[in-house]
Amino acid sequence: MKKTISILSLLLFSIASMAQGVQFFEGTWAEVKAEAKKQNKYIFMDAYTTWCGPCKMLKKKVFPEKIVGDVMNENFISVAIDMEKGEGIELAKKFEVRAYPTLLFFNADGQLVDRVVGAMNAQKFAEMAKASLNPENQLLTLKNRVYNTDNPSKEDLQSYINKTYQAYSPDTEMLKKWLAKLSDEDFKDEEVIALIISASYTSDIHSGLLTYLPKLKTEQKEIDKAIESLGFNTIRPAIRNNVSEAEFEKQIEAIEKALPTKAATTTINNARPSFYLRKKNYAKVNNAVDQLVGTLDDNNKISRALNSYAWKYYENDVEAKYMKKALSWINRSVMLDANYANVDTQAHIYQALGKTDKAIDAAQKAINLGKEAGQDVSETEDYLQKISKNN
C-alpha cells in the first residue's frame, strides 16, 4: 500500500512539475480570442517556424520554466502558431511577422498592443512579459503618443524608436524626427549610441543615419560595422526580389555614392555572390566569391566565407564543373581552419563528385571534430551511415 501511495505521489509531483511552465491553448485564432475575452486575459502568441533555432530554444529552455509559467498562465492565454502552416500563413501577413521568433501580445479584445523579436533567457522573458501588461510600455501606446502630438518630445521619440527596433518594426519617419532633436552632447550618451547603432542594423542608406553615425563617441570599428549594415540593408531587397541585373547595378551605384569607399567595397563584395546565386549564374558567382575572399584579411573570415558558398553550391546541386570549384573552396577553408562545419561540407562535396572513400574519411573526421567541440553531430553520423552502406 505504501509503495502504491509512493508511486502515486511521484506521479502527481511529475504532473505538477510539467505544469510549471507555459500552458499553451490548443485551438484556432478565433477560439483563442474568444477564450481571452471570456477570461479577460491578454493573449500571447509565439509566432515561430520549425527551422528557427532560437524558436526551438524558447520551446525547450524558456517556456517550461516556472518563472515564465507563473507570469504567463496568470495573465495570458498563450498560443504557439507555426507561421508557415495553416492559418499561420495569413496571420504572419496580417501581423507583419518578418523575423523569428516574433512574440506578439494582444489585449483581451484581440488588439495587437506589443511585440518583441528574438529569444532571451527565462528571467528576461518573464520581465518582458510583465512589462507588456503595462500600457505605458506597449508599442501601441508609444506609437499613439508620438503620432498624436504635433511636436513629440525627444524622450518620447527615443522610447518609441527603441521599442520599434525591439519589435523589428522600424519607423524611418519618427527616427528622422528623433535624430533631428539630438544635440552634440547626446552623441556621448551610451543609450543614444546604442540605439543609433541598433537602428543601423535594420535601416538603409535612406534612413538619415549616415549623417549621425560619424558623430558617435564610440569605437570606430563599431561605427564602420553600422555603416556597412546600412549598405547591405539597401541592397538586400534587390537580392531577395531577384531584380534584373541592371536594377541591381543601380543599387550598387547608389551605395558607392552614399558610403565611404571601404564600406561600399565591403558591402558590394558581399552582395554580388548572393545576387548571382539567386540568378543561378554560377560563372559569375565563382568570380564574385574569389573577389570577396581576396579582400578579406582574416583567415577565419575567409574560411567561413568559403565554407558558406561551397555549401550553397552543394545545396543547389550544381553541375560537376562548378562542384569542383566548390571543392577547391572547401579544401582551402579546411586548410585554414578545420572544424566540424567545414569538414562536414567537404564530405558532402566529395560524395557529390563521386569520391565516396574521401567522403567517408571526411565525415568521420567531422564527427570527431564536432564531438571534441561538444557539438551535436547526429546528422553527420546519419549521413556517414548512409554513404557507407552505398559504398
Secondary structure in CASP SS format (residue, H / E / C, confidence):
PFRMAT SS
TARGET T0000
AUTHOR 0000-0000-0000
METHOD secondary structure of the structure
MODEL  1
M C 1.00
K H 1.00
K H 1.00
T H 1.00
I H 1.00
S H 1.00
I H 1.00
L H 1.00
S H 1.00
L H 1.00
L H 1.00
L H 1.00
F H 1.00
S H 1.00
I H 1.00
A H 1.00
S H 1.00
M H 1.00
A C 1.00
Q C 1.00
G C 1.00
V C 1.00
Q C 1.00
F E 1.00
F C 1.00
E C 1.00
G C 1.00
T C 1.00
W H 1.00
A H 1.00
E H 1.00
V H 1.00
K H 1.00
A H 1.00
E H 1.00
A H 1.00
K H 1.00
K H 1.00
Q H 1.00
N C 1.00
K C 1.00
Y E 1.00
I E 1.00
F E 1.00
M E 1.00
D E 1.00
A E 1.00
Y E 1.00
T C 1.00
T C 1.00
W C 1.00
C C 1.00
G H 1.00
P H 1.00
C H 1.00
K H 1.00
M H 1.00
L H 1.00
K H 1.00
K H 1.00
K H 1.00
V H 1.00
F C 1.00
P C 1.00
E C 1.00
K H 1.00
I H 1.00
V H 1.00
G H 1.00
D H 1.00
V H 1.00
M H 1.00
N H 1.00
E H 1.00
N H 1.00
F E 1.00
I E 1.00
S E 1.00
V E 1.00
A E 1.00
I E 1.00
D E 1.00
M C 1.00
E C 1.00
K C 1.00
G C 1.00
E C 1.00
G H 1.00
I H 1.00
E H 1.00
L H 1.00
A H 1.00
K H 1.00
K H 1.00
F C 1.00
E C 1.00
V C 1.00
R C 1.00
A C 1.00
Y C 1.00
P C 1.00
T E 1.00
L E 1.00
L E 1.00
F E 1.00
F E 1.00
N C 1.00
A C 1.00
D C 1.00
G C 1.00
Q C 1.00
L E 1.00
V E 1.00
D E 1.00
R E 1.00
V E 1.00
V E 1.00
G C 1.00
A C 1.00
M C 1.00
N C 1.00
A H 1.00
Q H 1.00
K H 1.00
F H 1.00
A H 1.00
E H 1.00
M H 1.00
A H 1.00
K H 1.00
A H 1.00
S H 1.00
L C 1.00
N C 1.00
P H 1.00
E H 1.00
N H 1.00
Q C 1.00
L H 1.00
L H 1.00
T H 1.00
L H 1.00
K H 1.00
N H 1.00
R H 1.00
V H 1.00
Y H 1.00
N C 1.00
T C 1.00
D C 1.00
N C 1.00
P C 1.00
S C 1.00
K H 1.00
E H 1.00
D H 1.00
L H 1.00
Q H 1.00
S H 1.00
Y H 1.00
I H 1.00
N H 1.00
K H 1.00
T H 1.00
Y H 1.00
Q H 1.00
A C 1.00
Y C 1.00
S C 1.00
P C 1.00
D C 1.00
T H 1.00
E H 1.00
M H 1.00
L H 1.00
K H 1.00
K H 1.00
W H 1.00
L H 1.00
A H 1.00
K H 1.00
L C 1.00
S C 1.00
D H 1.00
E H 1.00
D H 1.00
F H 1.00
K H 1.00
D C 1.00
E H 1.00
E H 1.00
V H 1.00
I H 1.00
A H 1.00
L H 1.00
I H 1.00
I H 1.00
S H 1.00
A H 1.00
S H 1.00
Y C 1.00
T C 1.00
S C 1.00
D C 1.00
I C 1.00
H C 1.00
S C 1.00
G C 1.00
L H 1.00
L H 1.00
T H 1.00
Y H 1.00
L H 1.00
P H 1.00
K H 1.00
L C 1.00
K C 1.00
T C 1.00
E C 1.00
Q H 1.00
K H 1.00
E H 1.00
I H 1.00
D H 1.00
K H 1.00
A H 1.00
I H 1.00
E H 1.00
S H 1.00
L H 1.00
G H 1.00
F H 1.00
N H 1.00
T H 1.00
I H 1.00
R H 1.00
P H 1.00
A H 1.00
I H 1.00
R H 1.00
N C 1.00
N C 1.00
V C 1.00
S C 1.00
E H 1.00
A H 1.00
E H 1.00
F H 1.00
E H 1.00
K H 1.00
Q H 1.00
I H 1.00
E H 1.00
A H 1.00
I H 1.00
E H 1.00
K H 1.00
A H 1.00
L C 1.00
P C 1.00
T H 1.00
K H 1.00
A H 1.00
A H 1.00
T H 1.00
T H 1.00
T H 1.00
I H 1.00
N H 1.00
N H 1.00
A H 1.00
R H 1.00
P H 1.00
S H 1.00
F H 1.00
Y H 1.00
L H 1.00
R H 1.00
K H 1.00
K C 1.00
N C 1.00
Y H 1.00
A H 1.00
K H 1.00
V H 1.00
N H 1.00
N H 1.00
A H 1.00
V H 1.00
D H 1.00
Q H 1.00
L H 1.00
V H 1.00
G H 1.00
T H 1.00
L C 1.00
D C 1.00
D C 1.00
N H 1.00
N H 1.00
K H 1.00
I H 1.00
S H 1.00
R H 1.00
A H 1.00
L H 1.00
N H 1.00
S H 1.00
Y H 1.00
A H 1.00
W H 1.00
K H 1.00
Y H 1.00
Y H 1.00
E H 1.00
N C 1.00
D C 1.00
V C 1.00
E C 1.00
A H 1.00
K H 1.00
Y H 1.00
M H 1.00
K H 1.00
K H 1.00
A H 1.00
L H 1.00
S H 1.00
W H 1.00
I H 1.00
N H 1.00
R H 1.00
S H 1.00
V H 1.00
M H 1.00
L H 1.00
D C 1.00
A C 1.00
N C 1.00
Y H 1.00
A H 1.00
N H 1.00
V H 1.00
D H 1.00
T H 1.00
Q H 1.00
A H 1.00
H H 1.00
I H 1.00
Y H 1.00
Q H 1.00
A H 1.00
L C 1.00
G C 1.00
K C 1.00
T H 1.00
D H 1.00
K H 1.00
A H 1.00
I H 1.00
D H 1.00
A H 1.00
A H 1.00
Q H 1.00
K H 1.00
A H 1.00
I H 1.00
N H 1.00
L H 1.00
G H 1.00
K H 1.00
E H 1.00
A C 1.00
G C 1.00
Q C 1.00
D C 1.00
V C 1.00
S H 1.00
E H 1.00
T H 1.00
E H 1.00
D H 1.00
Y H 1.00
L H 1.00
Q H 1.00
K H 1.00
I H 1.00
S H 1.00
K H 1.00
N C 1.00
N C 1.00
END
